[in-house]
Amino acid sequence: MEIKQPAELSHVLTMTHRNLLKMWHNPDNVSDVVIQPIIFTLLFGYLFGGAIAGSVQAYLQC
């Protein structure tokens, strides 16, 4: 994505700052944003991947 105007960068930084302030006041959201995607990646990659392909190495193609 190409930023064409400096105003777009300013808008992105403003929204980032506002969202970080919201997370600071409600740290429970950190688990939704950071921890949950990691858990789902591990769950689907290792638990269900072994069931689909027969082994984790065959599914992940390591």
N, C-alpha and C positions, 0 to 999 in steps of 0.2 A: 504494500500500500504506500502510495507516494503522498507526502504531505505537501499540499500546494500553497497553503497560506500559513503564516505564523499563528493566526487565530485558531486554527485547528489544533495545533500543538498546545496552545494555551487551554483550550477546552478539554483536551485529554488530560493534561496535568491537573486541572481543576477537579475533574471527576475522580481522578485517582486519589487526590488529596481528600476529597469528601468521603470516599469509600474507606480509606484508611482510618479516618476519624471515626466512622461508624464502627469499624472493627475494633478500634481501641476501646470504645465504650461498651461493646458487647463481644468479649473474646470467645464466646461459645461459637461464633460464626467461623472461627479459624478452623475448627474441626470440619465444617462443611466445605470449606474452600481448599484446605491443604490435605488433611488426613484422609477424608473419605475417598478422593480419587486414587490415592495410593493403595488403600485397602481394596478397592474394586479392581485395580490393575493386577494386584497380586492374586486376588480371588479368581478372576477370569483366566489369568495367564497360567497359574499353577494348578489350581483345583479343577476347573472345568477343561483346561487345555489337555490335561492328562487323560481325561475321560473321552475327549473327542478323537485325539490322534493316537491314543494308546500309551504315549509317553510325553513327558514335558519337552524333551529335546526335539521330538518330531514335530510338535506343535509350534514351538518357538523358533525352530530352525537355527539353533545356536551354532 
